[in-house]
């Protein structure tokens, strides 16, 4: 559970950070100012970055709160969202041909962070699909047990009887 939570949280944080970095740089004619360098940050290029980060963050709460088939469905949605993140990161990327003065390292870092975020969310989703059955569920300790557990010893049996509201000192 902790691995999945960490992967989803880190993926959401990386994706949000990536949306704040420069993703494209090109020259354009600005009229009287001449040719200027026009840069655009990640959420201007791909408006899906922040919503995908919020989805990954909500996925953490969903993984903790759900169980069984609902957790598997959520995990599949997270895998699809991670794939979308990876696609957004590589769509339109190029590694050469930038104009002079373009922040190439920031462009590569921004897209690279989005790609890494997508991979982390995919990994978290796949782990969620794989281990959905055995992971703890929120509130599971308060569920009614299907089979009564055998008592460990006589003292433990007395304490459990008290916890259940019975008087262990009276004959039954």
Backbone bond lengths (Angstrom), bond angles and torsions (degrees), N, CA, C in turn:
res aa  C-N    CA-C-N  psi(-1)  N-CA   C-N-CA  omega(-1)  CA-C   N-CA-C  phi
1 X - - - 1.453 - - 1.532 110.40 -
2 X 1.332 116.12 -41.92 1.467 119.33 -178.30 1.517 111.51 -65.98
3 X 1.319 117.14 -36.16 1.462 120.64 179.70 1.521 110.31 -65.18
4 X 1.314 116.35 -44.00 1.465 120.71 179.72 1.525 110.27 -65.03
5 X 1.313 116.23 -44.46 1.462 120.42 179.26 1.527 110.93 -61.28
6 X 1.322 116.95 -44.60 1.467 120.44 179.72 1.522 111.09 -64.49
7 X 1.325 117.55 -41.77 1.465 120.49 179.52 1.521 111.26 -62.78
8 X 1.324 117.10 -43.53 1.462 120.18 -178.99 1.527 111.97 -69.78
9 X 1.328 116.84 -41.54 1.469 119.78 178.22 1.522 111.51 -64.59
10 X 1.327 116.32 -44.82 1.463 119.88 179.44 1.522 110.60 -65.78
11 X 1.326 116.99 -39.44 1.459 120.33 177.08 1.518 111.88 -61.73
12 X 1.326 117.03 -43.28 1.470 120.50 178.46 1.526 111.08 -64.26
13 X 1.327 116.74 -42.82 1.469 120.26 -179.93 1.530 111.02 -65.27
14 X 1.329 117.15 -42.96 1.469 120.07 179.32 1.518 111.36 -64.87
15 X 1.309 116.40 -39.16 1.457 119.63 179.96 1.524 111.26 -67.45
16 X 1.324 116.57 -41.11 1.458 118.45 176.98 1.536 110.35 -64.85
17 X 1.335 116.93 -42.97 1.466 120.04 177.22 1.512 112.11 -61.30
18 X 1.310 116.02 -38.58 1.461 120.62 178.54 1.526 111.54 -64.45
19 X 1.313 116.93 -33.36 1.465 119.85 -179.62 1.526 111.82 -68.92
20 X 1.308 117.89 -16.97 1.465 122.24 -179.90 1.526 112.75 -92.54
21 X 1.330 117.91 -8.66 1.461 121.67 -178.51 1.523 111.02 -95.34
22 X 1.346 115.52 161.44 1.466 121.30 178.58 1.525 109.28 -69.99
23 X 1.342 116.01 133.87 1.460 120.98 179.10 1.524 112.83 -113.14
24 X 1.325 117.76 -28.05 1.473 120.51 179.23 1.516 109.87 -137.76
25 X 1.303 114.08 151.72 1.464 121.05 175.08 1.525 107.58 -145.70
26 X 1.319 115.03 129.00 1.459 119.76 178.38 1.520 108.68 -150.48
27 X 1.296 115.53 158.18 1.469 119.11 177.47 1.516 108.36 -91.93
28 X 1.328 114.01 148.75 1.464 119.70 176.95 1.516 108.65 -146.01
29 X 1.304 115.59 157.82 1.459 121.76 179.23 1.521 108.22 -84.28
30 X 1.313 116.83 118.44 1.460 122.39 -177.95 1.520 111.49 -102.87
31 X 1.314 117.11 27.71 1.461 120.48 177.16 1.509 112.02 70.69
32 X 1.318 116.18 -117.04 1.458 121.63 -176.22 1.530 113.03 -66.65
33 X 1.330 116.25 -27.06 1.474 120.05 179.20 1.516 112.07 -78.62
34 X 1.307 117.96 -13.15 1.459 121.46 179.36 1.525 110.92 88.72
35 X 1.306 115.16 -151.88 1.461 121.69 -179.39 1.529 108.35 -85.12
36 X 1.335 116.28 125.19 1.464 120.89 -179.11 1.535 109.16 -124.28
37 X 1.318 113.93 158.37 1.464 120.95 176.57 1.527 108.06 -86.83
38 X 1.312 116.24 121.97 1.458 122.09 -179.47 1.527 108.28 -107.65
39 X 1.331 115.99 116.80 1.467 120.23 178.12 1.522 108.87 -112.77
40 X 1.330 114.67 148.58 1.464 120.70 178.46 1.522 108.42 -132.27
41 X 1.349 115.91 137.20 1.459 119.84 -179.82 1.533 109.72 -83.44
42 X 1.331 114.94 170.62 1.447 121.51 -172.65 1.508 115.69 -55.58
43 X 1.332 118.18 -45.44 1.469 118.15 -177.46 1.525 112.49 -74.94
44 X 1.324 117.82 -12.10 1.460 120.31 172.00 1.530 110.62 -82.00
45 X 1.319 116.10 -32.11 1.461 120.57 179.92 1.525 110.43 -80.38
46 X 1.315 116.22 -46.54 1.462 121.64 -178.46 1.528 108.36 -129.33
47 X 1.306 116.15 101.26 1.463 119.82 -175.50 1.527 113.04 -69.79
48 X 1.325 117.95 -6.96 1.469 121.36 -179.24 1.527 112.68 -82.31
49 X 1.311 118.79 -7.79 1.469 120.33 -175.03 1.523 113.35 -61.80
50 X 1.293 117.62 -51.41 1.470 120.30 -177.73 1.537 111.36 -68.77
51 X 1.342 119.91 -43.80 1.471 117.81 175.94 1.536 113.14 -60.96
52 X 1.319 117.88 -35.92 1.463 119.90 176.83 1.521 111.08 -67.33
53 X 1.332 116.81 -35.25 1.465 119.80 176.01 1.528 110.74 -65.76
54 X 1.315 116.79 -40.20 1.466 120.59 177.56 1.529 110.17 -65.94
55 X 1.326 117.37 -37.90 1.458 120.75 177.09 1.524 111.24 -63.08
56 X 1.328 117.26 -41.93 1.469 120.41 177.75 1.522 110.31 -64.39
57 X 1.315 117.07 -38.68 1.460 121.04 177.95 1.527 110.96 -66.44
58 X 1.311 116.99 -41.94 1.466 120.66 177.11 1.523 110.71 -67.38
59 X 1.322 116.13 -27.39 1.456 120.28 177.01 1.514 112.45 -62.08
60 X 1.332 116.69 -31.88 1.465 120.49 177.00 1.525 109.42 -62.12
61 X 1.315 116.84 -48.98 1.466 120.37 179.52 1.523 110.89 -63.67
62 X 1.317 116.72 -39.12 1.449 120.23 179.23 1.515 112.59 -65.70
63 X 1.323 117.06 -38.63 1.466 120.17 179.28 1.526 110.91 -67.20
64 X 1.314 116.85 -35.60 1.465 120.00 179.96 1.525 110.53 -74.26
65 X 1.319 117.32 -39.87 1.466 120.99 -171.35 1.518 114.41 -84.48
66 X 1.321 118.26 -22.83 1.456 119.43 -175.21 1.516 111.50 -103.86
67 X 1.290 114.56 176.28 1.460 120.97 176.69 1.511 109.83 -158.44
68 X 1.307 116.49 164.10 1.457 121.95 175.74 1.508 113.46 66.03
69 X 1.339 115.67 -134.53 1.461 120.07 -175.18 1.525 112.54 -67.24
70 X 1.333 118.12 -31.54 1.470 120.74 179.19 1.535 110.38 -64.53
71 X 1.319 116.46 -38.55 1.462 120.32 177.62 1.525 110.30 -67.85
72 X 1.318 117.20 -36.18 1.469 120.08 178.01 1.526 111.10 -66.45
73 X 1.328 116.65 -42.35 1.471 120.24 178.51 1.525 109.85 -62.54
74 X 1.322 116.54 -44.72 1.460 120.86 177.42 1.528 110.63 -60.16
75 X 1.313 117.10 -40.82 1.461 121.27 179.82 1.524 111.55 -63.14
76 X 1.322 116.79 -40.19 1.465 120.60 177.82 1.527 109.91 -65.50
77 X 1.333 117.37 -39.70 1.470 120.76 176.81 1.528 109.96 -62.50
78 X 1.323 117.12 -40.28 1.464 120.46 178.72 1.533 111.53 -66.46
79 X 1.318 117.71 -37.61 1.466 120.37 176.39 1.527 109.82 -62.46
80 X 1.333 116.44 -43.77 1.470 119.99 178.24 1.531 111.16 -64.03
81 X 1.330 117.30 -40.12 1.469 120.63 178.06 1.528 110.59 -65.51
82 X 1.324 117.13 -39.39 1.464 120.39 177.06 1.516 111.61 -63.60
83 X 1.326 116.64 -39.76 1.463 119.90 176.52 1.530 110.63 -64.35
84 X 1.326 116.50 -38.91 1.469 120.20 176.70 1.526 110.66 -63.29
85 X 1.342 116.47 -39.30 1.468 119.98 177.48 1.527 110.98 -61.53
86 X 1.313 115.53 -43.61 1.470 119.71 179.34 1.522 110.56 -63.68
87 X 1.328 117.05 -41.30 1.459 120.20 179.51 1.528 110.67 -64.06
88 X 1.318 117.12 -44.37 1.464 120.98 179.58 1.532 110.05 -60.97
89 X 1.324 116.79 -37.04 1.468 120.69 -178.10 1.522 112.55 -67.42
90 X 1.313 117.58 -37.63 1.468 119.70 -175.73 1.519 113.13 -96.40
91 X 1.323 118.34 -16.15 1.462 121.58 -179.32 1.521 110.37 -66.95
92 X 1.296 116.40 118.79 1.457 121.47 178.18 1.516 114.73 81.40
93 X 1.314 117.72 4.56 1.469 120.18 179.18 1.523 109.56 -77.72
94 X 1.285 115.36 141.42 1.466 120.88 171.30 1.518 107.87 -140.37
95 X 1.297 115.25 152.51 1.466 119.87 -170.48 1.522 112.63 -106.86
96 X 1.312 117.75 0.93 1.469 120.10 177.64 1.519 108.35 -149.98
97 X 1.324 115.83 172.96 1.449 120.68 178.03 1.516 114.49 85.01
98 X 1.320 117.52 20.39 1.457 120.40 178.39 1.517 109.72 -79.64
99 X 1.321 117.84 148.14 1.466 120.06 178.26 1.526 110.96 -69.82
100 X 1.295 115.74 162.85 1.463 121.81 179.24 1.524 109.84 -62.82
101 X 1.325 115.95 134.10 1.452 121.70 179.38 1.522 113.97 88.40
102 X 1.310 117.88 0.04 1.465 120.48 -179.81 1.532 109.64 -73.24
103 X 1.320 117.99 140.73 1.466 121.37 178.57 1.536 111.02 -78.64
104 X 1.324 115.88 75.01 1.462 121.59 -173.37 1.521 111.53 -60.94
105 X 1.325 117.32 -41.84 1.470 118.44 -178.75 1.531 111.16 -64.61
106 X 1.319 117.25 -36.33 1.461 119.78 178.26 1.526 111.15 -69.63
107 X 1.325 117.03 -35.82 1.466 120.83 178.23 1.522 109.94 -65.53
108 X 1.321 116.64 -47.30 1.462 120.74 179.92 1.526 110.30 -65.82
109 X 1.332 117.57 -39.25 1.469 121.15 178.26 1.520 111.29 -64.71
110 X 1.318 117.29 -43.74 1.469 120.72 -179.91 1.513 112.24 -60.94
111 X 1.309 116.54 -47.75 1.462 119.84 179.21 1.531 111.17 -69.78
112 X 1.328 116.45 -35.76 1.463 120.08 178.36 1.518 112.23 -65.59
113 X 1.330 117.37 -39.50 1.461 120.76 176.86 1.531 111.11 -63.94
114 X 1.327 116.65 -39.79 1.460 119.67 178.11 1.528 110.70 -65.53
115 X 1.319 116.93 -38.92 1.457 120.47 177.71 1.524 110.98 -65.78
116 X 1.322 116.84 -43.50 1.469 120.79 177.89 1.532 110.60 -64.35
117 X 1.320 117.09 -39.23 1.471 120.70 177.23 1.520 110.53 -61.70
118 X 1.315 116.99 -42.61 1.458 120.34 177.87 1.514 112.32 -62.49
119 X 1.317 116.57 -41.02 1.465 120.68 178.72 1.523 110.39 -65.04
120 X 1.326 117.51 -41.40 1.467 120.52 178.55 1.528 111.82 -64.31
121 X 1.321 117.35 -41.19 1.470 120.42 179.49 1.528 110.35 -68.57
122 X 1.324 117.27 -38.21 1.467 119.83 174.98 1.522 110.11 -61.67
123 X 1.330 116.93 -45.13 1.468 120.48 179.32 1.528 111.14 -61.90
124 X 1.329 116.83 -43.52 1.463 120.23 177.71 1.517 111.84 -62.26
125 X 1.327 116.90 -40.74 1.457 120.40 178.25 1.519 112.45 -66.92
126 X 1.326 117.17 -41.77 1.467 120.18 178.81 1.526 111.39 -65.91
127 X 1.326 116.90 -39.81 1.464 119.54 175.54 1.525 110.84 -64.52
128 X 1.319 116.42 -36.02 1.455 120.37 177.24 1.514 112.28 -64.57
129 X 1.337 117.02 -39.98 1.460 120.51 176.52 1.523 110.18 -64.84
130 X 1.309 115.79 -43.78 1.468 120.88 -175.18 1.529 112.00 -68.17
131 X 1.322 117.11 -44.12 1.463 120.81 -172.53 1.533 113.47 -108.88
132 X 1.313 118.47 19.17 1.465 121.29 -177.69 1.519 112.05 -59.50
133 X 1.285 116.15 -33.25 1.459 120.40 -175.65 1.521 113.15 -74.57
134 X 1.320 117.47 -35.64 1.463 120.38 -172.95 1.524 113.76 -97.91
135 X 1.318 117.63 -9.30 1.465 119.70 -179.53 1.525 110.24 -74.91
136 X 1.326 116.75 148.08 1.465 119.08 177.95 1.524 110.88 -66.89
137 X 1.314 114.63 154.53 1.451 120.86 179.95 1.524 109.12 -119.63
138 X 1.298 116.47 146.59 1.452 121.85 179.34 1.522 109.36 -61.47
139 X 1.323 116.99 126.25 1.447 121.84 177.73 1.514 114.62 79.80
140 X 1.319 118.51 6.23 1.464 120.64 -177.92 1.527 111.61 -66.02
141 X 1.320 117.04 -27.83 1.466 118.82 -179.08 1.523 111.84 -69.63
142 X 1.350 117.40 -16.63 1.454 120.56 -179.52 1.527 112.47 -98.43
143 X 1.326 116.99 0.41 1.463 120.31 178.96 1.520 109.57 -71.84
144 X 1.317 115.44 151.09 1.463 119.82 176.95 1.523 108.89 -70.62
145 X 1.309 117.44 126.80 1.464 118.73 -179.33 1.523 110.58 -70.44
146 X 1.322 116.17 145.98 1.456 119.87 -179.83 1.525 111.41 -79.05
147 X 1.308 117.30 -30.81 1.457 122.32 178.30 1.520 107.39 -130.76
148 X 1.325 116.66 134.00 1.456 119.83 179.50 1.523 109.50 -69.32
149 X 1.324 115.94 132.07 1.455 121.05 -179.36 1.532 109.33 -75.03
150 X 1.316 117.45 141.55 1.468 118.88 176.60 1.524 110.36 -69.79
151 X 1.329 115.87 146.64 1.463 120.39 -179.80 1.531 109.66 -69.52
152 X 1.320 115.56 148.11 1.460 120.22 -178.00 1.526 111.17 -76.61
153 X 1.306 116.27 -45.74 1.468 120.53 178.51 1.530 108.00 -155.43
154 X 1.329 116.47 -179.23 1.463 120.37 -175.36 1.525 112.07 -63.60
155 X 1.328 116.66 -43.54 1.474 119.22 179.46 1.528 111.34 -63.60
156 X 1.323 115.53 -42.32 1.463 119.25 179.73 1.524 110.22 -64.82
157 X 1.336 116.91 -35.69 1.458 120.98 178.52 1.525 110.99 -64.10
158 X 1.335 116.97 -39.98 1.465 120.91 177.46 1.525 111.29 -63.55
159 X 1.336 116.44 -44.99 1.460 120.31 -180.00 1.520 111.41 -65.31
160 X 1.326 118.12 -39.28 1.460 120.77 178.34 1.517 111.04 -65.91
161 X 1.349 116.95 -37.48 1.461 119.79 177.29 1.522 110.37 -63.31
162 X 1.333 116.70 -42.11 1.465 120.08 176.66 1.526 111.01 -61.94
163 X 1.322 116.58 -41.03 1.463 120.84 -179.66 1.523 111.50 -63.93
164 X 1.331 116.45 -31.96 1.460 120.47 -179.43 1.525 111.99 -85.25
165 X 1.335 117.08 -0.92 1.453 120.13 176.45 1.513 114.15 91.32
166 X 1.304 118.33 12.23 1.466 121.78 178.95 1.521 109.30 -98.20
167 X 1.333 115.03 155.72 1.464 121.06 175.27 1.521 108.73 -97.66
168 X 1.344 118.53 107.33 1.469 120.01 -175.11 1.532 112.71 -73.65
169 X 1.315 118.59 -8.88 1.463 120.28 -178.41 1.516 113.70 -87.41
170 X 1.320 117.92 -11.65 1.456 120.75 179.56 1.520 110.05 -94.09
171 X 1.315 116.54 151.21 1.465 120.31 176.78 1.510 109.33 -77.76
172 X 1.285 114.71 146.35 1.470 119.99 -176.69 1.467 111.98 -94.69
